[in-house]
């Protein structure tokens, strides 16, 4: 993680809503989510559907952006008891008990196919949630379901096209964990990897038109170290894999652990489509 300092926008959010005052890790994550929402061009009064809300990091930033006259429906397929150090339920209860609570409806153990009939949303948001999808066709199906539900889609994910050697460890860890998920059933947050070109193709196949693309700095986030630690923790489980898979994975482990230089997270790529 690089040097981190709260910017004015994040400081104003913390002062206004009294969230995350004593949670430095969450403040770092919040700053990035606020940057993503700014890049998404979310406006006051909008109705937003968020797919894969997790612990509500992006949900809180969205609720701030839409204001008192807007609303966010935030859903996730996970159980509210999932997650650590706070479960999804605990983390989102904290948000619900803040001034932002009335602006958000959280729906857990729910996906787009289970949604009730809603008037069209102004925006559908998928923020760092696509790697939970196990197959490209699952993500494509979700995009197709969203097409009649929303005027616009805003998408963010880690950019595999890293530009600094300090980001290589995050790239290698993500790759290792995606390979791991192909032969060990797990609830980890990386089930598959999608690069920005593939996301563009899937959106076009779902009849969306790509309007804007952007890169948002995420190098200061803790995710690189978190994913590297997790990847190292499951290394012995690769003895179950085919020998040629072990060879590939061991190469990624060597690159990931090659040196002890500061780990930088991958950046986020942004796609907006109508």
C-alpha positions, 0 to 999 in steps of 0.5 A: 500500500502506498502512502495514504492521506484523506482528501477533502471529499472523504473528510467531508463524508466522514464528518457528515455521516459519522461513519468509519471514524475509528476505522482507518482501513474502511476510510481507505476503501471509502476514498476509492469508492467515492472516486469511483462514484465521481467517475460514474457521474451519479447525480442527485435524485437518481435511482440506482441498482447496485449488483454485488454490494458486499459490505456496502462500501460502494453503497454508502458512496452511492447513497451520498451521491444520490442525496435525500431524493434518490435511492439505492437498491443494493443486492448481493447473493451472499448470506448476511452472515458472510464476511470478515472482520465484519459480516455483510449484515454487521457492516450494512447495519452500520450504514443503515443506522447512519443518516444514509440508511433511509436512502438504501434498501439492502437485499441479501441472498438475492440476484437480478433474476429474483427482483420484483418489478421495478420502474426502470433505474437510472443507473445499474452499478457493478463495482468490483463484483464481476470476479465473483461470477464463475462463468462469462455466460453468467455475467453476460446473462446478468447484463442482458437482464439489466438491459431493460431495467436501467438507462445506463450501466456503470462498471468498475473492476481491477485492471489486469493491465498493470503499469508498475512492477509493484502491482505485479504481486496483486496480478499474480495473487488474483491469477492464483486465486482464480486458478484455485477456484477452478478445482476447489469450491470456495467462497473467496471473492475471486472466482474468475478474472475478466479484463476490460476488453472482455467486459466491453464485448459482453456489454455490447453482446447485451445490447449496451453501447460503450460511452466512456472508459476511464482508469481510477488510481487504486494503488493505495488500497490494501487489497494487493496485500490482502490477496497476496496473503490469502494466496500464500495461505492456500499454496499447499492445497495445489498438491490436489491439482494436475502437475502442469497446473502446479507448474504454472501456479508455482511460477506465479508464486515465485513472481508474487513473492520475488521481493519484499518491495512495497505492494501496490494494488491494481488500478480500477478500470471504469466503463460507462454504457447506455 
